[in-house]
Amino acid sequence: MTDSDDSASRFSDLYKNKSRGREQHQSERRRTLLEEQKRLRQTEVDNSRPGLLELIEAEGTDSECSSDYPTQRYRRKVWFSKLYRDKVQLSEWMYEKPDDLDSWFLVPCPVGIRCLLVLRKGYAVAYGKTGRSITRFATRLGKRHCVTVLDCFLTKKRIFYALDMLVYKEMDLVQCECEFRFQWLRSKMEEENMQERFCTGTTPENRWQLELLPVFDFKARDQVEEGLSRYPMFNDTGLDGFLFYHKESNYIYGRTPLVTWLFPFMVPDVLGSEWGHVMHHKYLQQKPNGYQEQGYRAYMDEFDAKLQNKQSQRTSAQVSHMEEGEDEVRQGGDVASWEKMDAVPVGGDDGYADEDWQRKELDEIRRLEMEG
């Protein structure tokens, strides 16, 4: 384990240890984590521990991102990266309204795959939360573009919605506060015209796009009201839910109470009627059957139980299929889109794979093995 991994694990362990049992309020855990975060941030500086950027540079030039990227038609579409595995910052439920709501951002999230988008030397490679490659393609950012790592949602219309920034060229932003990262992401995308320069392809079928997710500051009430009342939120896909970011939080690998999640129909129950009354009525109509009777806390518990059961089933199925020489199985069931879509593969040249993606990927992997 590297020093950087050790640092990230300490943040993760701190969260896990502090989150055992819901009798300890989220606000208490947040305060503890913020205090420890400040102390560890100084420790990282004092010890000169390597960050994500240094690990990327130490890894050398990625074969899939190098300047001599293969031009032949046939390319291997699926591989795993230990470097980007478990590097996505994840949320927990917002069980209670924060006392310091003015210190939070609201970010609407589209239905899509959560991924890390690595931009380097004119190419883009997207990795899922497990480090599994999702897609790769050439961009118009130029061969001299130094490495940039974005936290994104990828929708079925081939649009990457940028949520956060981990690395920008020579800057490692993981230890920077959320407010700075969001501002830096927005300013650099505008300064470098990244949205237009990123866009590839000439038709919707082969075009990849990069968009910036809107961020609403609770300190400016009119901003949040505008965000909660906007419908539809996205033109190409539905609104999955809202992420809430504490402005002082670092980018922590794994789950953290400094980033929380609510489905749109939960906003009135958790944040109260003062915010619920500005929600667009169509979001409130999406309440599942029985939600009103059981309450939002019971719904969260039931949802977590279903999700854990689906993940256990997927793990068992993966082990079984691996023994047979097959690839990952597609996850399904009654779970959130932001979880279940992580298993949906995207073809590097063909967009979202068709229903026969497992057989095609298996054939390609076997072909590689035979060629080797």
Salt bridges, closest charged atoms under 4 A:
ASP3 OD1 - ARG49 NH1 3.65
ASP5 OD1 - LYS87 NZ 3.83
ASP6 OD2 - ARG10 NE 3.63
GLU36 OE2 - ARG39 NH2 2.39
GLU44 OE2 - ARG10 NH2 3.04
GLU44 OE2 - ARG49 NE 3.71
ASP62 OD2 - ARG120 NH1 3.42
ASP86 OD2 - ARG85 NE 3.77
GLU92 OE2 - ARG29 NH2 3.11
GLU96 OE1 - HIS25 ND1 3.37
ASP100 OD2 - HIS246 NE2 3.16
ASP151 OD1 - ARG114 NE 2.74
ASP164 OD2 - ARG181 NH2 2.85
GLU191 OE1 - LYS188 NZ 3.08
GLU192 OE2 - LYS169 NZ 2.89
ASP217 OD1 - LYS247 NZ 2.75
GLU225 OE2 - ARG221 NE 2.78
GLU226 OE1 - ARG230 NH2 2.92
GLU248 OE1 - LYS38 NZ 3.97
GLU274 OE2 - LYS97 NZ 2.61
GLU274 OE1 - ARG221 NH1 3.59
ASP301 OD1 - ARG22 NH1 2.15
GLU302 OE2 - LYS306 NZ 3.57
ASP304 OD2 - ARG22 NH2 3.39
GLU326 OE1 - HIS321 NE2 3.44
ASP327 OD2 - ARG132 NH2 3.11
GLU328 OE1 - ARG132 NE 2.94
ASP334 OD2 - LYS306 NZ 3.11
GLU339 OE1 - LYS129 NZ 3.39
GLU339 OE2 - ARG255 NH2 3.31
ASP349 OD1 - ARG75 NH1 3.94
ASP350 OD2 - LYS77 NZ 3.51
ASP354 OD2 - LYS360 NZ 2.69
ASP356 OD2 - ARG359 NH2 2.60
GLU361 OE1 - ARG132 NH2 3.00
ASP363 OD2 - ARG359 NH1 3.13
GLU371 OE2 - ARG367 NE 3.24
